[in-house]
Amino acid sequence: MQRTSIGLWAGLCVVATLGPAVAGATDSLALGRARPVEDRRVVSEREWAFELVRVLGLERTLPPEARPADVYALLCADRAERDFGPGGRELKEGAAFRVAVVPDRPRAAKEPVRVVVHVPATALYQLSVEGSGLQRWVIDGEPVGHLDLSSLGVAQAGAVVPLREGAHEISGHFAGSAHADRIELVAYRPLCIAPVDGWHGERALRHGAFSRTLVRTFDLDRRLPILEDESQQIEAERYDAVTAGGSRTQRRLDTPASAGSWAAAEESPAEFTWSIELDRPRVVTLRARTYGVQQQIWSVDGRYRVTVAPEALEGSFVWNHVMTLPLSAGRHVMRALVARGAGVDVFELVPHRSSDADYAAVLAGLGMRGDAPVAPISASRMRRTLHSAAFAQLALGFRLRMAGDRRDQSLVLVDLEPDPYTTRPLSPLLPAEF
């Protein structure tokens, strides 16, 4: 009995001695299997707006104590401009985020033009110059583009520049007899990154708004489902108005005009004007069948203006994407400024479905899967998206577009998760399987 008691006591001592070591090993294994803690905190729309500005490289434009209004205007000047002014007072359309000056002629032949302008709000701006000849323009010491005003008498700088509210220096350098008659800084309204009803800072960010802001950021609205039965096609020669030098022509090309005639700038650059009606608010894609290799400037309602570098074939009409943007119901005015010898055969407005669910489906097609449009976005989900390969590629495309790269960036890497298992055993291939 005594011997048994001694043996039992010895065994208990051994277990007691090994206890801490076994416990430590167990803890180590647990740590080895640990995963990052899921941050389920719901992100607010204000937090998402600040994060977007940061990851897109626009943060340096903000003042040191940035207000949410500064961030929202930087992301969507078009919406911010409509509410600009004391107490949210609406200003005359197009009057708020636009600065135009008539520069003095340089005293010496090769002396640059320098002007200082005051922009009324922090936003993305694009420089436009009227005049003639080859020119190089700089804003606050940063080049914004080489412009050739020879074909149209006006040109937009390729770069879209984020500018803080306040004073900025613009300088232009001219080749030969080139000159500038008018300089204009205009908020870049074709890009509007915002939920469907605008930013509401304290509101929880939902998957639908999350998807909409990302698709708009990366200019992928044209991937939205098309409403074929609502498409409108307008023969360009049926214009409402045209400036001197433009007219209807039946001149034959290698590819025939859709209705036998087309709108052509025959004597000089010409601007054509058309009007269309929308029965209801729609996101629409504007496409045009154009002729000529020189750049064209298209605008909608005088607010949304883009430069189109046509994909062109000698002697042929070619379809070109102009822009995709949301438009309200009612009458809208389209304008196209084309170079001498160029023209437009036909253009069309292609409406898209544009619910939050439609935007979420576009995002899912890029490999960024999500939940129902009304589902809140957690902090972990936001970070996973921002760290994905697809987002990195799309963000690079955004920066290239802002720098003036007009190449089509709509083809993107799809960052899909791989299947969790393979469809065949991991064994060497037999000769018969080759």
C-alpha positions in Angstrom: 0.0 0.0 0.0 2.8 2.4 0.8 4.7 1.4 -2.4 1.5 2.2 -4.4 1.1 5.6 -2.8 4.7 6.5 -3.5 4.3 5.5 -7.2 1.2 7.5 -7.5 2.8 10.5 -6.0 5.8 10.3 -8.4 3.4 10.1 -11.4 1.5 13.1 -10.2 4.9 15.0 -9.9 5.8 14.1 -13.5 2.4 15.3 -14.8 2.8 18.5 -12.8 6.3 19.1 -14.2 5.2 18.5 -17.8 2.0 20.5 -17.4 3.4 24.0 -18.3 5.3 22.6 -21.3 2.3 20.9 -22.7 0.2 24.0 -22.2 2.8 26.1 -23.9 2.9 23.8 -26.9 -0.9 23.9 -27.1 -0.8 27.7 -27.0 1.8 27.8 -29.8 -0.2 25.6 -32.0 -3.3 27.8 -31.4 -1.3 30.9 -32.4 0.0 29.2 -35.5 -3.6 28.5 -36.6 -4.7 32.1 -35.7 -6.2 34.2 -38.5 -6.5 38.0 -38.6 -9.4 39.3 -36.5 -12.4 40.2 -38.7 -13.2 43.9 -38.2 -17.0 44.0 -38.5 -17.2 47.7 -37.7 -19.6 49.3 -40.4 -17.9 52.0 -42.5 -19.6 55.3 -42.9 -19.9 57.1 -46.2 -17.7 59.9 -44.9 -14.9 57.4 -44.0 -15.2 55.7 -47.4 -14.9 59.1 -49.2 -11.8 60.1 -47.3 -10.3 56.6 -47.9 -11.0 56.8 -51.7 -9.3 60.2 -51.9 -6.3 58.7 -50.1 -5.9 55.6 -52.2 -6.4 57.5 -55.5 -3.5 59.8 -54.7 -5.7 62.9 -54.3 -5.2 63.5 -50.6 -2.3 66.0 -51.0 -4.7 68.4 -52.7 -6.8 68.7 -49.5 -6.2 71.5 -47.0 -4.6 70.5 -43.7 -8.0 70.5 -41.9 -10.1 69.1 -44.7 -13.8 69.3 -44.3 -16.1 66.5 -45.7 -17.4 69.1 -48.2 -13.9 69.4 -49.6 -13.6 65.7 -50.1 -17.0 65.3 -51.7 -16.3 68.2 -54.1 -13.0 66.6 -55.1 -14.8 63.3 -55.9 -17.8 64.9 -57.7 -17.6 68.5 -58.6 -20.8 68.3 -60.7 -23.0 67.6 -57.7 -21.0 69.9 -55.3 -21.3 72.8 -57.8 -25.1 72.6 -57.8 -25.1 73.2 -54.0 -22.3 75.7 -54.0 -22.7 79.0 -52.2 -23.7 80.4 -48.7 -26.4 78.2 -47.2 -26.3 75.8 -50.1 -27.6 78.5 -52.4 -27.6 77.3 -56.0 -25.7 79.4 -58.5 -26.2 79.9 -62.2 -25.4 76.6 -63.9 -21.7 76.4 -64.8 -20.8 79.6 -62.9 -19.3 78.2 -59.8 -16.4 76.0 -60.7 -15.2 77.9 -63.8 -12.4 80.5 -64.1 -11.6 82.2 -67.4 -9.0 84.9 -68.2 -7.8 86.8 -71.3 -4.0 86.8 -71.0 -1.8 89.7 -72.0 0.4 89.0 -75.1 4.1 88.4 -74.2 6.4 91.3 -74.8 9.1 89.1 -76.4 8.6 86.4 -79.0 9.6 83.5 -76.8 8.5 84.8 -73.5 5.9 82.6 -71.7 2.5 83.7 -70.6 1.9 83.7 -66.9 -1.4 84.3 -65.1 -2.6 83.8 -61.5 -6.2 82.6 -61.1 -8.2 81.9 -58.0 -10.3 78.7 -58.1 -13.4 78.8 -55.9 -13.4 75.3 -54.5 -11.2 72.2 -54.1 -12.0 70.0 -57.1 -10.6 68.3 -60.2 -10.0 70.9 -63.0 -9.2 70.7 -66.7 -7.4 73.5 -68.6 -8.9 74.7 -71.9 -7.1 77.2 -74.3 -8.4 79.2 -77.3 -5.9 80.5 -79.8 -3.6 78.9 -82.4 -0.4 76.9 -82.8 1.6 74.5 -80.7 1.7 75.3 -76.9 2.9 73.8 -73.7 1.1 74.5 -70.4 2.1 74.2 -66.7 0.0 74.7 -63.6 1.9 75.4 -60.3 5.1 74.1 -61.9 3.5 70.8 -63.1 3.1 70.1 -66.8 -0.5 69.5 -67.9 0.0 68.9 -71.6 1.3 69.9 -75.0 -1.6 71.4 -77.0 -2.0 71.8 -80.8 -4.7 74.3 -81.5 -4.1 74.3 -85.2 -7.1 72.1 -86.2 -9.9 73.4 -84.0 -8.7 76.8 -82.6 -9.2 75.4 -79.1 -7.9 72.4 -77.1 -8.2 70.8 -73.7 -5.2 69.8 -71.7 -5.0 66.0 -71.4 -4.4 66.0 -67.7 -7.1 66.5 -65.1 -5.6 68.4 -62.2 -6.7 68.3 -58.6 -6.5 71.9 -57.3 -7.1 73.3 -53.8 -9.3 76.3 -53.3 -7.2 79.5 -53.7 -4.6 81.0 -56.0 -2.7 79.0 -58.7 -0.2 80.0 -61.4 -0.7 79.0 -65.0 2.0 79.5 -67.5 2.1 78.8 -71.3 5.1 78.4 -73.6 4.6 78.9 -77.4 6.2 77.6 -80.5 6.7 80.1 -83.4 3.7 82.4 -83.9 1.4 80.4 -81.6 -0.7 82.5 -79.1 -3.5 82.1 -76.5 -6.6 84.3 -76.7 -8.4 82.9 -73.7 -7.5 80.5 -70.9 -10.1 78.6 -68.9 -10.1 76.3 -65.9 -13.2 74.2 -65.6 -14.2 71.6 -63.0 -14.0 68.2 -64.6 -17.7 67.2 -64.4 -17.8 64.0 -66.5 -16.3 62.2 -63.5 -18.7 62.1 -60.5 -17.9 59.6 -57.7 -20.9 59.6 -55.4 -23.8 57.4 -54.2 -27.0 57.8 -56.2 -28.4 60.5 -54.0 -25.0 62.1 -53.0 -22.8 61.7 -50.0 -24.3 61.5 -46.5 -21.4 61.5 -44.1 -22.9 59.7 -41.1 -24.9 57.1 -43.2 -23.7 53.6 -43.2 -21.9 52.6 -46.4 -24.0 49.9 -48.2 -22.7 47.5 -50.8 -24.8 49.2 -53.6 -23.2 52.7 -52.9 -19.8 51.0 -52.5 -20.1 49.4 -55.9 -21.5 52.5 -57.6 -18.6 54.7 -56.4 -16.0 52.2 -57.5 -17.5 51.6 -61.0 -17.7 55.4 -61.5 -14.2 55.9 -60.3 -12.8 53.5 -62.9 -15.0 54.7 -65.8 -16.8 51.3 -66.2 -20.4 52.5 -66.3 -20.6 51.4 -69.9 -20.5 47.8 -68.6 -24.0 48.3 -67.1 -26.8 46.3 -68.8 -28.1 48.0 -71.9 -31.7 48.9 -72.4 -31.9 48.1 -76.1 -35.5 49.2 -76.6 -34.7 52.8 -75.4 -31.7 53.4 -77.6 -31.8 56.5 -79.8 -29.9 56.9 -83.0 -29.7 60.4 -84.6 -28.5 61.1 -88.1 -25.8 63.7 -87.7 -26.8 65.6 -90.9 -30.2 66.4 -89.2 -28.5 68.9 -86.9 -30.4 71.8 -85.2 -27.6 74.3 -85.8 -24.1 74.5 -87.3 -21.4 77.2 -87.3 -19.9 78.7 -90.4 -17.9 76.1 -92.4 -20.1 73.1 -91.7 -22.9 71.6 -93.8 -24.6 68.4 -95.0 -22.7 66.5 -97.6 -23.3 63.4 -99.8 -19.6 63.0 -100.4 -19.0 59.2 -100.8 -16.3 57.4 -98.7 -15.1 53.8 -98.8 -17.9 53.0 -96.3 -21.2 54.6 -97.2 -23.0 57.0 -94.8 -25.9 55.4 -93.0 -28.6 57.5 -94.7 -26.6 58.7 -97.8 -25.4 62.0 -96.3 -23.5 63.2 -93.2 -22.4 66.3 -91.3 -19.1 67.6 -92.5 -16.8 70.6 -91.6 -15.9 71.5 -95.2 -14.5 75.0 -95.2 -13.2 75.3 -91.6 -13.6 73.8 -88.2 -17.3 73.6 -87.4 -19.5 72.9 -84.4 -22.8 70.9 -84.9 -25.7 71.0 -82.4 -28.4 68.4 -81.8 -31.1 68.1 -79.2 -32.6 64.9 -77.7 -35.3 64.0 -75.2 -35.1 61.5 -72.3 -38.3 60.2 -70.9 -36.7 59.4 -67.5 -33.3 59.8 -65.8 -30.8 57.4 -67.3 -27.2 56.5 -67.3 -26.4 56.8 -71.1 -23.5 56.0 -73.3 -22.9 58.4 -76.2 -21.3 56.8 -79.2 -20.6 58.4 -82.6 -19.7 57.2 -86.1 -17.1 59.7 -87.1 -14.8 60.5 -90.0 -11.3 62.0 -89.7 -8.2 61.6 -87.6 -8.1 65.0 -85.9 -9.3 65.3 -82.3 -13.0 66.3 -81.7 -14.5 68.1 -78.7 -17.9 66.8 -77.7 -20.1 68.3 -75.0 -23.5 67.6 -73.4 -25.6 70.5 -72.0 -22.4 72.7 -72.0 -21.4 71.0 -68.7 -19.8 67.7 -69.7 -17.1 68.2 -72.2 -14.5 65.6 -73.4 -11.9 65.5 -76.1 -12.2 62.4 -78.4 -9.2 61.1 -80.3 -10.9 59.1 -83.0 -9.9 55.6 -83.9 -9.9 56.3 -87.6 -9.4 54.4 -90.9 -8.5 56.3 -94.1 -11.7 56.9 -96.1 -14.0 55.2 -93.6 -16.4 56.0 -90.8 -15.5 54.4 -87.4 -17.6 54.1 -84.2 -16.0 55.8 -81.2 -17.0 55.9 -77.5 -17.6 59.6 -76.5 -18.7 59.4 -72.8 -20.9 57.6 -70.4 -22.8 59.7 -67.8 -26.0 60.0 -65.8 -28.6 62.4 -67.4 -31.9 63.7 -66.0 -35.2 63.4 -67.8 -36.0 66.1 -70.3 -34.2 67.9 -73.2 -30.5 67.7 -73.6 -28.2 69.5 -76.1 -25.3 67.7 -77.8 -22.4 69.5 -79.5 -19.5 68.3 -81.5 -16.6 70.5 -82.7 -14.8 68.8 -85.6 -11.8 69.8 -87.8 -11.9 70.8 -91.4 -12.5 67.7 -93.6 -13.8 65.7 -90.7 -17.4 64.9 -89.7 -20.1 62.8 -88.1 -22.3 60.3 -89.8 -24.6 59.2 -87.0 -24.5 59.1 -83.2 -26.5 57.1 -80.6 -27.5 57.3 -77.0 -27.5 53.9 -75.4 -29.3 53.8 -72.0 -28.3 51.5 -69.2 -29.9 49.9 -66.2 -28.4 51.7 -63.3 -29.7 50.4 -60.0 -27.4 49.7 -57.1 -27.8 46.0 -57.9 -26.6 46.6 -61.5 -23.5 48.4 -60.2 -22.9 45.5 -57.7 -23.1 43.0 -60.6 -20.4 45.0 -62.6 -18.2 45.0 -59.5 -18.7 41.3 -59.1 -17.7 40.8 -62.7 -14.3 42.3 -61.8 -13.8 39.7 -59.1 -14.9 41.9 -56.2 -17.8 39.8 -54.9 -20.2 41.2 -52.4 -23.5 40.9 -50.6 -26.9 42.3 -51.3 -26.9 46.0 -52.3 -28.4 47.0 -48.9 -25.8 45.0 -46.9 -23.4 47.3 -44.9 -19.7 47.3 -45.7 -17.4 46.3 -42.9 -13.9 47.7 -42.3 -12.4 44.3 -43.2 -14.3 44.1 -46.4 -13.2 47.6 -47.4 -9.5 46.7 -46.8 -9.7 43.4 -48.7 -11.1 45.3 -51.7 -8.4 48.0 -51.5 -5.6 45.4 -51.3 -6.9 43.2 -54.2 -5.0 42.9 -57.5 -8.0 44.1 -59.5 -8.2 47.3 -57.4 -4.5 48.0 -57.9 -4.8 47.7 -61.7 -7.9 49.8 -61.8 -6.4 52.5 -59.5 -3.4 52.6 -61.9 -5.8 53.1 -64.8 -7.4 56.0 -62.9 -4.1 57.7 -62.4 -3.2 57.3 -66.1 -6.5 58.8 -67.2 -5.9 61.8 -64.8 -2.5 62.2 -66.3 -4.0 62.4 -69.8 -3.8 58.8 -71.1 -6.8 58.4 -73.3 -6.4 54.7 -74.1 -9.3 52.5 -73.3 -8.8 51.1 -69.8 -12.0 49.0 -69.8 -10.2 45.7 -70.1 -9.1 44.8 -66.5 -7.7 41.9 -64.6 -10.4 39.8 -62.9 -9.3 38.9 -59.4 -11.3 35.7 -58.8 -10.6 33.4 -55.9 -9.4 30.0 -57.0 -11.5 26.8 -56.4 -10.7 25.2 -53.0 -9.8 21.9 -54.5 -8.4 20.5 -57.8 -10.3 18.4 -60.3 -7.7 15.7 -60.5 -5.2 14.1 -58.2 -1.8 15.7 -57.8 0.2 12.9 -59.5 2.7 12.9 -62.4 1.1 12.7 -65.8 1.3 9.3 -67.5 2.4 9.3 -71.2 -1.2 8.4 -72.3 -2.5 11.6 -70.6 -0.4 13.9 -72.7 
